[in-house]
């Protein structure tokens, strides 16, 4: 991760620096693929390309074993066959740049100066881990761009386009569905208040204000007598607003449109490979998850399948609770939700980290207001813990995969330590980061950072 204090780029210079980093990795990757036994290109990219090849031959992409993605991805990469096999890597690299542009725009919308926003955007654009994953041919940056793009559009009150990209992102990969509750929470009364407040203020006279105050006092006394159940029902009814229903219907419609179209073209095989497979998926290799050892021990047992399904319960409960509590600060909330989802997931690989790293440049400014959370204090400790726990796991995985040593128990201990570290980080973020709702009293985007900062 680049040091923020040492950067003095304009945003255009940052984009050029990021392009140079990605270009160097793409060139090196091509050299490694052609000269070394160990390949730079991710095996998933080979699967994508093979699936695209079947499409160009008029066949199903699912003829390629282990292709468990939407056919839209294979269609997007058909130029791999027509022109050059590296085409898809350039697409994924371009998605990284798009994410960088969105991060810069969001930081500026929330009041940050351009020079300071560039420093935080560099956390994404100059991140060697992000560049490595994308240039190896992993498609996570495409989903990240869709998710962040939908958040930005919804933040700008362009619900139609926001719903389109959100529905498309869930079609591509189901995990963005976890953001639905936080997006709905963000769309509270203040979300569209800016369009109505002027006309409302003209209609409310001083007498009416006094009457409303009296009514408010009587309502408060009456509300205090309501039962908890009645209050909960009222809150639920008040939660259902036209704007929330509109977003839900539009995003759901786009999801079902793309899913229905793919089902029409490829049948149940598409439905199973893209979605249903992941519900009962059991992966006991290359898996950071705390659950991997249990999956390994019960791999061929029906009990293992049941446990795999039950692991979703605490995971989804935690994600739902975070969304309800912090949804009004959508970017802070999305990071917490994704971090928790990945930490509790029964399958976890390195590319899953991309799911929450995309929100990191939007989270770190929230930590900066608390000296205890800076990179000179607890923030540094969290970073060290996150990296060290992975390093321990990778050392044991190397002994297993390359040296042939039986280190499954050691891997389980390393996974447990990594899980404990993630839980600690999550608690520290919830208690230490600043919670900054997106919209203020008049429905405008809150300027939480001084433009001169």
URBEL-V965579 format. One line per field, one symbol per residue. ss: DSSP state (2 for helix, 1 for strand, 0 for the rest). phi: phi as a letter, one per 40 degrees, with the letter a starting at -180 (. if undefined). burial: b if it has 9 or more other C-alpha atoms within 8 Angstrom, else e. A space follows every 50 residues. Layout:
ss = ???
phi = ???
burial = ???
//
This chain:
ss = 00022200002222222222222222222222222000000022222222 22222200002220000000222222002222000022222222222222 22222222200002222222222220022222222000022222222222 22222000222222222222220222222222222200000022202222 22200222222222222222222220022222222222200222222222 22222222222222222222222222222000000000000222222000 02222222222222222222222222000222222222222222000002 22222222222222222200222000022222222222222222222222 20000002222222222222222222222222000000100000100000 000
phi = .cccccbbccccccccccccccccccccccccccbbcccccccccccdcc cccccccgbcccccdgcbbcddccccbdddccbaccdccccccccdcccd ccddcccccchccccccdccccdccbcccccccccchccccccdcccccc ccccdcgccdccccccccccccacdcdcccccccccccdccbcccbcccc ccccccccccccccccccccccccccccccccccccccccbccccdcccc cccccccccccccccbgcdcccccbcdccbdbbbbfbccdcccccccbdb cdcccccccccccccccccccccccbdcbcccccccccdcccccccbabc cccccbcccdcccddccccbdcccccbcdccccccccccccccccccccc cbcgccbccccccccccccccccdcccccccbcccbdcbcccgcccccbc dcc
burial = eeeeeeeebebeebbebbeebbeebbeebbebbeeeeebbbbeebbbbbb bbbbbbeeebbbebeebebbbebbbebbbbbeeebebbbbebbebbbbbb ebbbebbbbbbbbbbbbbbbbbbbbbbeebbbbbbbbbebbbbbbbbbbb bbbbeeebbebbbbbbbbbbbbbbebebbebbbbbbbeebbebbeebeee eeeeeeeebeeeeeeeeeeeeeeeeeeeeebeeeeeeeeeeeebbebbeb bbbbbeebbeebbeebbeebbbbbbbbeebebbbeebbbbbbbebbebbe eeebbeebbebbeebbebbbebbbebbbbbbbbbbbbbbbbbbbbbbbbe bbbbbbbbbbbbbbbbbbebeebbeebbbbbbeebbeebbebbeebbbbb eeeeeebeeebbebbbbbbebbbebbebbeebbeeebbbbebbbbbbeeb eee
//
